[in-house]
Amino acid sequence: MSRLIDTLPGVAMSVESVTDTLRHMWDTGMGGEQSPMDFRASQLNLILHFGLSTTNEEAEEQFNTAIRFAQKYPCRIVVLCPGAESGDGSAFEGKLFSQCYIGKHLRDLCCCEALILGYSPDQSDFLENQVSVWLESDLPIYHWFHRVPADRITKYYLGFLKHCQRVLFDGEIEDDAYDRIDWPDGLEASDLAYARTLPLRQHLGQFISGFPREELVDGLESLVFQYSKGLRRQALQLLRWHRSALERCFQKPAEIDSVVFTCEQLVQEHTGNCMRMEWKYEDSDRFLEWNFSRTRKSGLIRVALPSGHFEHPVHIEELKPETSLSEAMFFN
C-alpha cells in the first residue's frame, strides 16, 4: 500500500523549498485591477492531521473535502501525513498542492493551496515547530484530527493545541474516545457527527416548538432514541441536544432528573439506515414519535397531545461534507 503523502496530489519537494516556492508562486507580474494574490486572501489556517490507520481512500476523501471547504472559506491548509520514511530520523518530507478554481459565474476565482508534510511517528515531538513555520500568522487555527489515537493527542499534541481556535473530529469514526480527552482551557472540541445532525435538528426543532411547553413536559417519563449501527453517534448527539432543550422547558431544573434518557441500537438491522425517537408519558394515550430513514432521505413525525393528533412527513437532505465541516468549525 502506498504512503498517504504519495496518495495526495501535489509536487514533492524539500520542506525548506515549500515555503520559498509558495512565497513566489503567485507572483505573475501581470497587471490589471486584481492580482492572483487577491483571490487567495486567507481567513484561517486549517490543519488536517491524519493518523496511521487512515486509508489512502480516506485521505483523498478528507483532503478533497478540505479543498472544497477552502473554495468557500479561503484558508491555508496544512496536511500532516504519518508514515513517511525519515531517513536519519530528522528529515521531514514536503509536498505542495496549488490550484485555482473558477466559479459558476466565470468571473469568480479562488486559489487554494495545501502544504503537505510527511513524517514518521517518532518525529511527533518536532511537528509543532515545523507546522508553526507553515501557518499564516495572525489568523485563527483549526485542527482537524482523523484517526489520530486519543492517547497520542494527550501525549504529544495538547501543547500545540493551546494555540488553536477549535479542534475538529468525527465521532462516527472515533466513537467516545475524544470525549475523555482533557482539552486545554478555552479550547472548543467540535464533533462532525453533531454537525451532520443540523437538518434533523432544524426539522425537529421547528415542529416541536409549535407545541406549548406545558404539553411537552407534563407527565413526560422517558425519551428513547434507537439507531441503526452506523448512526450511533448521531443518535447520541441528538439525545444530548433534546436533553439540553428540555432542561430549559421545565420550571425547576431538578425536574429533568425524573426523565429517563435512553439511546440504544435497533434490534432488527434489516430496518436499514434509520433512527427512531419516542417521547413516552404517564398517560399511554399521549406520545411523540419520529422515524427517519437516511437511505430514503425522509421521516415521519406522529404526535398525540392535548393539542391534537398529527402526522407530519418530512424530506431531509444530508449536508455535504464540506458544509458539515464549516458547521462544526463555526456554528456548533
Beta strands, then each sheet from edge to edge (+ up, - down):
strand 1: 11-13
strand 2: 44-50
strand 3: 75-82
strand 4: 93-102
strand 5: 109-119
strand 6: 141-146
strand 7: 166-169
strand 8: 188-191
strand 9: 220-227
strand 10: 260-265
strand 11: 274-281
strand 12: 287-293
strand 13: 298-305
strand 14: 308-315
sheet 1: 1+ 4- 5+ 3+ 2+ 6+ 7+ 8+
sheet 2: 10+ 9+ 11- 12+ 13- 14+
end
